[in-house]
Amino acid sequence: MNKLLITLVTGSCFLAAHSQQQVLTAKDYAQAESFMGYNTAQYIDHSPFRPNWISGDRFWFRDLNANGSEFILVNATTGKLSAPFDPIKLAAALSAVTGKTYAASHLPFQSFSFINNEQSVSFLASGKQWEYSLTDNTCKEIPKKTAPPSDRRGMGNEVLSPDGKRAVFIKDYNLWVKDIASGQLKQLTTDGIKDFGYATDNAGWKHSDAAIVLWSPDSRKIATFKQDQRKAGDMYLVTTNVGHPELKAWKYPLPGDKDIITIQRVIINVDTPSVITLQVPPDPHRATLSDDISSGGTFDDVDWKTDGSELAFVSTSRDHKQEKVRIANALTGAVREVFEETVATQFESGQGSINWRYLAASNELIWFSERDNYGQLYLYDANTGKLKNQITKGDFTITRLLKVDEKKRQLYFLADGSQTVNPYFTSFYKVDFDGKHLTLLTPETGNHQVSLSPSGSYFIDSYSQPDVAPVTVLRNMEGKLISTIQKTDISRLVATGWKPAIPITVKAHDGQTDLYGLLFTPTHVDPNVKYPVIDYIYPGPQGGSVGSWSFVASRGDNQSLAELGFIVVEIEGSSNPLRSKSFHDMSYGNMAENTLPDQIAGIRQLAKQYTYMDTSRVGIWGHSGGGFATAAAMFRYPDFFKVGISESGNHENRNYEDDWGERYNGLEYIQADGKSNYESQANQVYAKNLKGKLLLAHGLMDDNVPPGNTMLVVDALIKANKNFDLVVFPNSPHGYGKYSPYMMRRRWDYFVQNLKAATPPLEYELKMTTDLRNAD
């Protein structure tokens, strides 16, 4: 054939293909945006609520519905529902004093409290505090009290004593206590200095001015520590602004550092200030639950005896492989060893809460362990350190110990794995200390979210599935149903065209292990069209891609992306938690695996079932650990993953805080080849393998995963002469905050352009509207 003719024909084909490229409009993006949570929430009626408990085993909650909202009072003893006040009369009274018109279904507040022996209610509206009398239906403003100067010190970072009379706070690296009634201040310690202060909070990735303490039950002592970070390495970030930038510097040890942050444990007497140093060497800044000693919101892994005479605590080794259970004499500081547990990989005391307890009255300890491959509870003699008996046993994992009834010698706990339909569904149980009478208290299929009453006599249970709306019930602690409080109504949501995600089950890359996840398709999916695939990934190992297994109408922008013409998948890969110990440890020592072999195997299996999935066009994205996994996917599996968006990834764990890598990867060491065992897991080492389109993003003031992690990948890509895209957010932390809508729009554009080969609308602006039922 004539060469000119060939050229003309080829050029014509290119022009024809180019002219047929799909163009998405602002209307298409608006349709996709309609599936974001800030848009779907307004169409959900009678959603699960957070109970506000008051005296007499009663609670109230605010119910959102099609007509607005209403407040409901529930008597747990009888299950009777009533109104805590007359909303029509309250709206009229508030309108009368403000000159504004309020409707009973749109009261301008979201919460209230009973005052004056429940003769009145107090609430905040329009920036003012109001009192509404239930007896004469009048409303008046409550004047704000101006605190004296001494009373304002430490406010916002104070820790209140159990009796509510005193609060402790940090000032100049020392602890002070404030008398709530008088505002009088008293200094408790005097030798705290910079980088060796009392109760200071710094886990590297998380640091604040809050005091990390645990008051004794009698409000007379404080358990805390001096945090020694004098020799620990520094992290530096620099602001972006006109003029001289501000240097942000704080202590941030890295894996392999000779010196890390340690804590010297102390007990402080408050009445007559004195410091008792516990007679043990300083512990590494570690906890049984996570990589912070205040993940539980207080000083973790310590438990007081009721009279304040003893303090039980657990010391965690630097690599999280050894746990030492100890009990200290609060008067002398003497410490006795009770027992220890050593594991081959990493120890954890539960998921979401610490599950060990010191039962001083009976000289016993409840202990959590995964020694039989599942997280179970054990009973120990606190005097001898000997195991008395295993309390729970089975192929399920206890996640949270919610209540210990020492008189009845019963435990109440949440556990995953007992429901065959999905091992991630949580159930609520009780069991005797001796392991007998294991009783399921939540019999319905689904993921159960439980809230106990303060008296411990009742619990509220909201159960649902990813594709089944919640039901909220009230039960007593024997599991007896008292009342069905409400059923979530999604009929208005369904009427908009919304549909739930599809639960999926696939085999892991080993061909044997079941994996679970969710699949999102366009609302009007065409089975005759081949859709590109987007894999949303979060590899953990402390969490997973799916997150909550309860009903959620909008999971980030997964459905929105699907609406733009993609199939979106979330697969909970092996090495994520909430199942067996062996499942969680599958990639221990090689975090760079990032569940990627499971993602590939799962997507290929799904494509056989959902034949409209196009596995020749697979994209992937994630944030933080998901950003690490995304870049790894693009570099290590470049023929499978064609487009990736890597946000704020910890690409080089030698440049991320010490505890994370050392917990899930082990301590750093030099191999026989002279290289660090961490080096082969670093993304920049493989950047030269990039074939597809990669967008990197990072906040320049990210104090969790410092931006240098992404800059190492940028440097390697440039040196390898690779094309890539980069978005940086000046002054942004790990989460992008005000920049989030921009990043989301760029994410949509990037996949539309590079995975779908379509043209997005120019600079579409996400609206981020809110549910008007929540407005003041």
C-alpha atoms as one frame of an Amber mdcrd trajectory, in Angstrom:
protein
   0.000   0.000   0.000   1.177   3.509  -0.700   2.998   4.977   2.290   1.064
   8.226   1.919  -2.220   6.323   1.986  -1.135   4.446   5.106  -0.302   7.730
   6.796  -3.632   9.271   5.811  -5.623   6.263   6.983  -3.751   6.110  10.296
  -4.214   9.816  10.847  -7.903   9.579  10.025  -8.373   6.755  12.534  -6.628
   8.804  15.211  -8.768  11.857  14.508 -11.923   9.744  14.540 -10.997   8.142
  17.844 -10.070  11.514  19.308 -13.284  13.101  18.132 -15.282  10.316  19.793
 -13.633  10.788  23.186 -16.297  11.117  25.859 -16.707  14.550  27.373 -18.074
  14.762  30.900 -19.953  17.886  31.888 -20.457  19.790  35.114 -23.871  18.130
  35.268 -22.190  14.710  35.266 -19.934  15.772  38.116 -22.889  17.237  40.022
 -24.686  13.911  39.655 -21.610  12.154  41.049 -21.379  14.654  43.887 -24.989
  13.970  44.841 -23.774  10.642  46.260 -21.362  12.242  48.724 -22.260  11.934
  52.391 -23.034  15.624  52.801 -25.769  15.157  50.189 -27.151  11.717  51.019
 -27.493  12.324  54.788 -30.543  14.568  54.375 -32.521  11.690  52.855 -31.990
   9.261  55.749 -34.594   9.226  58.491 -34.263   7.822  62.027 -30.524   7.170
  61.879 -28.709   5.523  64.814 -28.039   7.990  67.604 -25.701   8.640  70.493
 -27.724   8.267  73.713 -27.502  10.979  76.348 -28.042   9.155  79.645 -29.601
  10.899  82.630 -30.713   9.741  86.073 -33.088   6.846  86.550 -31.824   4.776
  83.611 -33.286   7.218  81.120 -31.780   8.731  78.017 -32.697  11.194  75.324
 -31.695  11.542  71.706 -32.338  13.768  68.727 -34.124  12.066  65.862 -33.677
  13.417  62.332 -36.578  12.788  59.965 -38.250  14.065  56.824 -40.003  16.868
  58.705 -36.941  18.135  60.529 -36.010  16.778  63.941 -37.464  15.990  67.332
 -36.115  15.180  70.778 -37.167  11.874  72.346 -36.887  10.708  75.960 -36.685
   6.976  76.704 -37.217   5.181  80.006 -34.962   2.132  79.759 -36.815   0.262
  82.500 -40.114   0.305  80.622 -38.976   1.081  77.087 -41.496   3.927  76.953
 -40.762   6.809  74.569 -41.961  10.351  75.315 -41.132  13.995  74.606 -38.765
  15.650  77.118 -40.549  18.951  76.501 -43.287  20.391  74.303 -41.421  21.561
  71.152 -44.282  23.807  70.051 -44.311  25.686  73.352 -40.518  25.899  73.455
 -40.358  27.251  69.898 -42.976  29.876  70.797 -41.141  30.892  73.981 -37.799
  31.201  72.186 -39.401  33.154  69.350 -40.914  35.549  71.856 -37.581  36.479
  73.482 -35.464  36.566  70.317 -37.862  38.187  67.871 -37.175  35.368  65.400
 -39.672  32.777  64.296 -38.762  29.161  65.089 -40.665  26.044  64.079 -41.092
  23.127  66.462 -39.562  20.753  63.894 -36.512  22.979  63.394 -35.457  24.011
  66.875 -32.110  25.823  66.597 -30.095  23.504  68.841 -28.811  19.957  68.691
 -28.581  19.114  72.384 -29.884  20.190  75.774 -29.538  19.346  79.450 -32.003
  19.117  82.308 -31.396  21.628  85.118 -33.141  22.771  88.308 -34.220  19.247
  89.273 -35.553  18.721  85.759 -37.866  21.688  86.042 -35.997  23.405  83.203
 -33.806  22.616  80.215 -30.713  24.480  79.108 -29.536  24.751  75.519 -27.269
  26.781  73.259 -28.844  28.653  70.350 -27.592  31.563  68.235 -24.432  31.764
  70.294 -26.295  32.266  73.590 -27.197  29.961  76.477 -30.924  29.722  77.232
 -33.088  28.319  80.000 -36.579  27.078  79.212 -38.931  26.466  82.135 -41.032
  23.329  81.811 -43.486  24.655  84.409 -44.424  28.061  82.994 -43.144  27.714
  79.398 -40.916  30.783  79.546 -37.478  31.205  78.027 -34.662  33.426  79.281
 -31.008  33.959  78.485 -28.446  32.580  80.946 -25.652  35.145  81.426 -22.177
  33.846  80.704 -19.897  33.590  83.703 -16.506  35.236  83.383 -13.834  33.053
  84.900 -11.160  34.744  87.060  -7.663  34.910  85.530  -6.374  32.057  87.684
  -9.283  29.898  86.548  -8.346  30.223  82.870  -4.922  28.656  83.158  -4.732
  25.265  81.532  -8.293  25.418  80.263  -8.912  23.107  77.322  -6.101  20.752
  78.317  -7.114  20.003  81.882  -7.885  16.541  83.223 -10.697  16.574  85.776
 -10.520  14.416  88.906 -13.170  11.701  89.450 -14.891  13.758  92.148 -14.968
  16.783  89.850 -13.316  19.041  92.417  -9.853  19.415  90.889  -8.202  19.522
  87.493  -4.579  18.926  86.566  -2.709  20.599  83.703   0.817  21.213  82.404
   2.621  24.520  82.781   6.317  24.913  81.895   6.833  21.132  81.745   5.473
  20.663  85.271   2.098  19.620  86.621  -0.247  21.977  88.391  -3.622  21.326
  89.995  -6.561  23.734  90.107  -9.332  23.784  92.667 -12.503  24.040  90.578
 -14.571  25.933  93.160 -12.034  28.620  94.048  -9.799  28.631  91.006  -6.779
  28.364  93.296  -3.670  26.834  91.690  -1.044  24.610  93.271   2.197  23.401
  91.713   2.681  19.639  92.035   6.152  19.180  90.486   9.158  21.448  90.111
  11.903  19.555  88.275  10.284  19.230  84.836  12.344  20.710  82.019  12.150
  20.937  78.235  12.183  17.462  76.672  12.016  15.893  80.140   8.699  17.138
  81.436   5.785  15.636  83.326   2.817  14.075  81.503   3.846  15.577  78.161
   2.201  14.158  75.050   4.321  13.169  72.053   4.033  10.014  69.979   5.866
  11.625  67.082   2.856  11.570  64.794   0.563  12.859  67.546   1.493  15.580
  70.007  -0.511  18.071  72.032  -0.467  20.188  75.183  -2.826  17.840  77.022
  -1.654  16.199  80.245  -1.386  12.400  80.026  -2.443  11.260  83.503  -4.776
   8.855  85.287  -6.338  10.026  88.536  -6.788   7.507  91.331 -10.457   6.688
  92.085 -10.256   8.656  95.354  -8.996  11.774  93.499  -5.917  12.022  95.726
  -3.165  10.656  93.458  -2.108  10.875  89.830  -0.350   8.198  87.793   1.805
   9.704  85.076   5.432   9.875  83.865   8.353  12.088  82.972   8.816  11.822
  79.228  12.491  11.743  78.343  13.109  12.834  74.780  16.372  14.693  75.362
  18.406  12.421  73.081  15.680  11.679  70.538  16.023  13.018  67.002  14.121
  16.035  65.700  11.690  16.522  62.847  11.491  19.847  60.999   8.784  21.450
  58.875   8.671  24.969  57.451   5.587  27.095  56.811   4.760  28.738  53.500
   4.087  32.459  53.866   5.189  35.938  52.879   8.337  36.802  54.762  10.439
  34.570  56.941   8.960  31.075  57.274   8.283  29.597  60.699  10.241  26.497
  61.654   8.209  23.734  63.301  10.440  21.346  65.233   9.578  18.509  67.595
  10.992  15.196  68.754  10.321  12.460  66.223  12.434   9.270  66.561  12.832
   7.010  63.529  13.224   3.236  63.184  16.766   2.195  63.939  17.575   5.283
  66.027  19.831   4.506  68.970  17.811   6.777  71.247  14.022   6.870  71.326
  11.515   8.498  73.687  11.178   6.799  77.077   8.903   7.319  80.064   9.930
   7.295  83.722   6.803   6.260  85.614   5.755   8.259  88.684   2.881   8.630
  91.121   2.083  12.117  92.410   0.358  12.851  95.704  -1.968  15.804  95.210
  -3.013  16.838  98.751   0.557  17.289  99.943   2.533  17.409  96.698   5.226
  14.767  96.388   6.536  12.572  93.602   7.081   8.831  94.027   9.242   7.378
  91.256   8.385   3.780  90.469  11.350   1.489  91.001  11.676   0.209  87.428
  13.881   1.360  84.560  12.273   3.810  82.105  10.013   2.119  79.560   9.999
   2.753  75.807   7.191   5.060  74.732   4.996   2.118  73.784   1.545   0.734
  74.593  -0.246  -2.592  74.245  -2.985  -1.070  72.087  -1.193   1.108  69.582
   1.761   3.366  68.950   0.807   5.889  71.627   0.499   5.682  75.395  -2.678
   7.768  75.334  -4.577   6.230  72.428  -7.433   5.421  74.768  -7.826   9.102
  75.616  -6.021   8.816  78.949  -2.839   7.240  80.312  -2.975   3.765  78.766
  -2.009   0.434  80.329  -2.408   1.533  83.949  -5.164   0.501  86.356  -5.627
   1.740  89.921  -6.722  -0.234  92.961  -9.933   1.356  94.240  -8.329   2.783
  97.393  -5.362   4.180  95.444  -2.796   2.074  97.300  -1.624   0.109  94.256
  -1.166   0.686  90.560  -1.069  -2.114  87.998   0.664  -1.370  84.711   2.099
  -3.071  81.634   5.531  -2.326  80.180   5.871  -2.861  76.434   9.231  -3.536
  74.788  10.489  -1.385  71.923   9.563  -4.035  69.331   6.172  -4.831  70.956
   7.168  -8.468  71.419   7.373  -8.511  75.214   4.755  -7.400  77.735   5.534
  -7.241  81.459   2.625  -7.050  83.903   3.638  -5.230  87.084   2.048  -3.872
  90.257   3.441  -0.874  92.107   3.038   0.175  95.725   1.702   3.715  95.423
   3.242   4.756  98.751   6.793   3.512  98.262   7.172   3.060  94.508   8.242
  -0.574  94.968   7.286  -2.723  91.975   6.695  -6.448  91.806   6.690  -8.501
  88.621   3.473 -10.482  88.106   3.996 -12.236  84.758   5.094 -11.534  81.219
   4.110 -12.629  77.723   6.464 -12.805  74.760   5.335 -13.242  71.145   7.184
 -13.858  67.892   5.737 -10.872  66.018   3.839  -8.090  67.805   1.489  -8.069
  70.796  -1.731  -6.115  70.955  -4.335  -5.981  73.695  -7.418  -5.664  71.503
  -8.941  -3.536  68.769 -10.090  -0.085  69.766  -9.669  -0.596  73.514  -7.283
  -2.133  76.013  -8.733  -5.390  77.267  -6.824  -6.183  80.439  -8.098  -5.320
  83.938  -6.698  -5.389  87.453  -9.225  -6.857  89.929  -7.609  -5.859  93.191
 -10.480  -7.008  95.414  -9.938 -10.632  94.371  -6.234 -10.282  93.523  -6.839
 -11.278  89.917  -6.082  -9.993  86.456  -8.117 -10.282  83.281  -5.598 -10.638
  80.449  -6.027 -10.520  76.675  -3.871 -12.758  74.511  -3.773 -14.188  70.984
  -1.734 -17.205  72.058  -4.246 -19.666  70.556  -4.465 -17.678  67.291  -7.530
 -15.663  68.301  -7.855 -12.787  70.754  -9.213 -14.339  73.950  -9.466 -13.531
  77.660  -7.588 -15.267  80.476  -7.834 -15.120  84.277  -4.587 -14.763  86.265
  -3.743 -14.791  89.952  -2.315 -11.328  90.617  -0.307 -12.560  93.612   1.436
 -15.537  92.024   1.225 -14.598  88.338  -0.148 -18.060  87.598  -2.871 -18.693
  85.035  -6.104 -19.738  86.745  -8.123 -20.499  83.613  -8.842 -19.463  80.055
 -12.122 -17.559  80.082 -13.077 -17.522  76.395 -12.187 -19.921  73.613 -13.219
 -20.260  69.974 -12.630 -19.106  66.425 -13.563 -15.517  67.164 -11.599 -12.465
  68.266 -12.563 -10.286  71.215 -12.256  -6.646  70.250 -13.506  -4.754  73.311
 -14.077  -5.720  76.919 -16.953  -3.397  77.851 -17.835  -4.390  81.397 -16.436
  -6.444  84.277 -18.978  -7.391  86.966 -16.754  -8.470  89.850 -19.676  -9.348
  92.149 -21.360 -11.662  89.655 -17.969 -12.605  88.185 -19.155 -11.971  84.651
 -17.615 -10.265  81.626 -19.346  -8.450  78.785 -17.456  -8.062  75.527 -17.652
  -7.421  71.786 -16.229 -10.037  69.419 -15.786 -10.552  65.679 -15.799 -13.845
  63.829 -18.795 -15.717  65.206 -21.141 -14.837  62.318 -20.449 -17.082  59.340
 -21.884 -14.612  56.821 -19.056 -12.145  57.533 -16.215 -12.546  60.069 -16.027
  -8.771  60.539 -19.551  -8.484  61.954 -19.406  -7.658  65.669 -21.564  -9.396
  68.307 -22.065  -8.744  72.026 -21.567 -11.520  74.595 -21.364 -12.220  78.300
 -19.490 -15.036  80.029 -18.603 -16.113  83.561 -15.066 -15.751  84.867 -14.662
 -19.530  84.752 -15.552 -19.619  81.051 -19.018 -21.044  81.560 -22.350 -19.730
  80.321 -21.125 -17.939  77.207 -24.254 -16.073  76.083 -24.922 -14.190  72.841
 -26.809 -10.992  73.702 -27.309  -9.692  70.145 -28.822 -12.529  68.083 -29.576
 -10.673  64.844 -27.315 -11.026  61.796 -25.239  -7.916  61.183 -22.684  -5.593
  62.699 -23.714  -4.565  66.206 -22.768  -1.225  67.762 -23.422  -1.311  71.495
 -23.670   1.431  74.118 -24.045   0.531  77.826 -26.080   2.554  80.277 -24.090
   4.197  83.109 -25.754   1.856  85.617 -24.669  -1.139  83.567 -28.220  -2.526
  83.561 -29.151  -1.862  79.923 -27.603  -1.446  76.521 -28.581   0.141  73.236
 -27.792  -1.875  70.122 -27.818  -0.576  66.553 -27.296  -3.405  64.110 -27.012
  -3.268  60.333 -25.081  -4.522  57.321 -23.363  -2.559  54.568 -26.456  -3.023
  52.405 -29.103  -3.295  55.166 -30.288  -0.201  57.070 -29.922  -0.084  60.882
 -32.379  -1.117  63.547 -31.890   0.312  67.043 -33.136  -1.643  70.053 -32.945
  -1.472  73.826 -32.106  -4.614  75.837 -31.264  -5.488  79.413 -27.972  -7.157
  80.260 -29.534 -10.596  79.952 -30.244  -9.847  76.320 -33.997  -9.448  76.792
 -35.534  -7.047  74.280 -37.116  -4.097  76.097 -38.069  -2.029  73.074 -37.337
  -1.418  69.402 -36.476   2.261  69.541 -36.433   2.973  65.808 -35.766   1.587
  62.362 -33.747   3.668  59.959 -35.816   4.614  56.906 -33.894   4.993  53.628
 -36.918   5.116  51.322 -36.328   8.779  50.451 -32.686   8.003  49.760 -33.576
   5.103  47.462 -36.004   7.371  45.623 -33.068   9.581  44.561 -31.555   6.663
  42.639 -29.116   5.662  45.369 -28.261   2.002  45.772 -26.061   0.261  48.346
 -22.598  -1.134  47.808 -22.459  -4.829  46.940 -20.826  -7.096  49.561 -18.258
  -9.368  47.916 -16.206 -12.426  48.846 -13.068 -13.502  47.006 -10.093 -15.765
  47.634  -6.749 -14.308  48.689  -3.678 -14.756  46.514  -3.067 -18.078  48.297
  -6.249 -19.398  46.659  -7.644 -20.572  49.992  -8.288 -17.697  52.397 -11.638
 -15.922  52.114 -11.457 -12.144  51.784 -14.348  -9.720  52.097 -15.069  -6.339
  50.615 -17.467  -4.023  48.817 -18.099  -3.236  45.161 -19.594  -0.007  43.797
 -21.127   0.281  40.329 -22.797   3.144  38.440 -26.446   3.422  39.453 -27.394
   2.649  35.861 -24.730   0.091  35.055 -24.810  -1.232  31.502 -23.829  -4.933
  31.415 -22.734  -4.510  27.801 -20.183  -1.821  28.585 -16.661  -2.484  29.840
 -15.932  -0.231  32.818 -12.457   0.615  34.088 -11.778  -0.454  37.673 -10.598
   1.653  40.621  -9.166  -0.105  43.671  -9.459   1.950  46.858  -6.826   0.630
  49.256  -5.807   0.994  52.863  -3.454  -1.878  53.767  -3.217  -1.327  57.509
  -1.861  -3.345  59.240  -3.866  -1.674  62.020  -6.974  -1.221  59.850  -8.337
  -1.975  56.424  -9.925  -0.580  53.282 -13.576  -1.070  54.225 -13.557   0.557
  57.647 -16.967   0.162  59.301 -18.989  -2.907  58.364 -22.191  -1.191  59.469
 -24.570   0.537  57.076 -23.063   3.716  55.656 -24.888   5.494  52.850 -21.748
   7.144  51.475 -18.262   5.719  51.895 -16.023   8.594  50.927 -16.283   9.224
  47.201 -16.478   5.568  46.132 -20.004   5.804  44.727 -19.265   9.204  43.223
 -16.344   7.750  41.282 -18.524   4.844  40.199 -21.089   7.323  38.925 -18.434
   8.819  36.641 -18.175   5.482  34.855 -16.011   3.195  36.994 -16.313   0.030
  39.032 -14.842   0.741  42.468 -13.707  -2.051  44.783 -12.585  -2.246  48.409
 -10.972  -5.539  49.439  -9.973  -6.274  53.013  -6.666  -8.012  52.357  -4.780
 -10.513  54.464  -2.620  -8.911  57.164  -5.476  -6.644  58.241  -6.774  -7.049
  61.832 -10.038  -8.316  63.372  -9.543 -11.933  62.370  -6.981 -14.503  63.518
  -3.462 -13.736  64.680  -2.006 -15.732  61.782  -4.160 -13.750  59.324  -2.939
 -10.452  60.789   0.708 -11.549  60.725   0.797 -12.738  57.104   3.042  -9.878
  55.985   4.856  -9.225  59.261   8.389  -8.160  58.414   7.380  -7.093  54.903
   4.859  -4.296  55.125   5.601  -3.392  51.502   3.426  -6.311  50.451   0.548
  -3.936  51.237  -2.089  -6.653  50.469  -1.358  -6.020  46.759  -1.255  -9.699
  45.685  -4.700 -10.063  47.306  -6.022  -6.978  45.505  -4.914  -8.313  42.118
  -6.253 -11.815  42.771  -9.559 -10.433  44.030 -10.100  -8.058  41.100  -9.434
 -10.845  38.606 -11.959 -13.093  40.334 -14.573 -10.336  40.473 -14.154  -9.681
  36.738 -15.279 -13.245  36.044 -18.476 -12.654  38.002 -19.064  -9.045  36.992
 -18.129  -9.291  33.332 -18.466  -5.538  32.778 -15.193  -5.010  34.728 -12.275
  -4.192  32.417  -9.090  -5.556  34.014  -6.976  -4.016  31.271  -7.773  -0.623
  32.833  -7.217  -0.808  36.592  -6.474   2.223  38.733  -5.673   2.462  42.423
  -5.646   5.167  45.058  -5.213   5.598  48.779  -4.155   7.985  51.527  -1.359
   7.574  54.089  -0.737   3.813  54.239  -2.942   3.689  51.154  -0.620   6.184
  49.503   2.316   3.913  50.324   0.420   0.956  48.825  -0.611   2.889  45.717
   2.921   3.861  44.734   4.093   0.326  45.513   1.373  -1.017  43.221   2.445
   1.262  40.364   6.124   0.355  40.767   5.875  -3.359  41.572   2.894  -4.330
  39.395   3.136  -1.812  36.551   1.465  -4.099  34.004  -1.680  -4.488  36.120
  -2.167  -1.050  37.695  -2.238   1.633  34.999  -3.179   4.777  36.953  -2.442
   5.596  40.584  -3.099   8.466  42.987  -0.852   8.310  46.025  -1.799  10.715
  48.811   0.515  11.419  51.777   2.177   8.023  51.647   4.751   6.708  54.126
   6.865   5.534  51.212  10.017   5.048  53.275   9.336   3.716  56.765  12.825
   4.658  57.902  11.453   8.210  57.536   8.268   7.532  59.503   7.925   7.499
  63.287   9.827   4.741  65.077   7.009   2.803  66.649   5.027   2.121  63.477
   7.688   0.272  61.551   9.276  -1.343  64.579   5.917  -2.765  65.618   4.757
  -4.221  62.301   8.106  -4.728  60.598  10.425  -5.513  63.479  13.567  -3.653
  64.477  15.872  -2.412  61.763  19.039  -4.427  61.184  21.776  -4.652  58.587
  21.544  -7.726  56.364  24.379  -9.847  55.002  24.442  -7.698  51.866  25.183
  -4.636  53.975  21.741  -3.096  53.433  18.988  -2.316  55.920  16.111  -4.798
  56.038  13.863  -1.758  55.496  15.532  -0.717  52.246  13.936  -3.353  50.025
  10.498  -2.116  51.128  11.036   1.562  50.265   9.072   2.831  47.265  11.808
   5.043  45.848  13.930   1.934  45.201  11.388   0.759  42.610  10.339   4.108
  41.124  12.278   3.346  37.933   9.669   0.665  37.095   6.826   3.164  36.603
   4.926   2.674  33.336   1.515   4.211  33.950   0.229   7.561  35.155   1.013
   8.481  38.757  -0.192  11.462  40.766   1.584  12.132  44.066   0.105  14.464
  46.711   1.293  15.629  50.113   0.706  18.373  52.678   3.859  20.354  53.358
   3.109  20.628  57.101   2.245  16.951  57.555   3.405  16.130  61.099   2.189
  12.539  60.834   3.879  11.385  57.624   6.456  14.094  56.913   6.510  15.268
  53.265  10.061  14.049  52.834   8.532  10.602  52.290   6.985  11.734  49.010
   9.981  13.876  48.068  12.195  10.774  48.116   9.893   9.215  45.494   9.880
  12.457  43.490  13.677  12.493  43.514  13.876   8.874  42.351  11.340   9.429
  39.554  13.256  12.451  38.276  16.526  10.561  38.347  14.854   7.717  36.418
  13.575  10.270  33.839   9.949   9.303  34.522   6.913  11.484  33.917   4.598
  11.930  36.897   2.268  14.498  38.429   2.562  16.211  41.805   0.197  18.251
  43.995   1.433  19.829  47.222  -0.664  21.663  49.790   1.107  24.543  51.580
   0.646  24.541  55.360  -1.536  21.425  55.195  -1.299  18.600  57.781  -1.834
  14.890  57.076  -5.502  15.391  56.298  -5.959  18.127  53.718  -8.638  20.102
  55.541  -9.789  23.027  53.413  -7.870  21.576  50.469  -9.855  18.297  50.552
 -12.485  19.331  47.965  -9.727  20.366  45.568  -7.896  17.056  46.028 -11.089
  15.114  45.481 -11.852  16.990  42.271  -8.307  16.419  41.053  -8.734  12.714
  41.856 -11.906  12.527  39.779 -10.262  14.403  36.910  -7.157  12.217  36.985
  -9.058   8.959  36.707 -11.486  10.363  34.108  -8.618  11.586  31.925  -6.130
   8.756  32.313  -8.162   5.640  33.090 -11.397   6.410  31.259  -9.719   8.457
  28.480 -12.446  11.074  28.758 -12.461  14.828  29.224 -13.604  16.197  32.606
 -15.357  19.541  33.026 -12.958  22.412  33.574 -12.258  23.126  37.245 -15.527
  21.796  38.671 -16.080  23.059  42.224 -17.426  20.668  44.851 -20.176  22.372
  46.822 -19.869  20.609  50.214 -23.478  21.405  51.182 -24.842  20.393  54.580
 -28.001  18.821  55.903 -30.298  21.731  56.755 -31.745  19.765  59.671 -28.448
  20.378  61.507 -28.414  24.121  60.910 -28.920  26.694  63.654
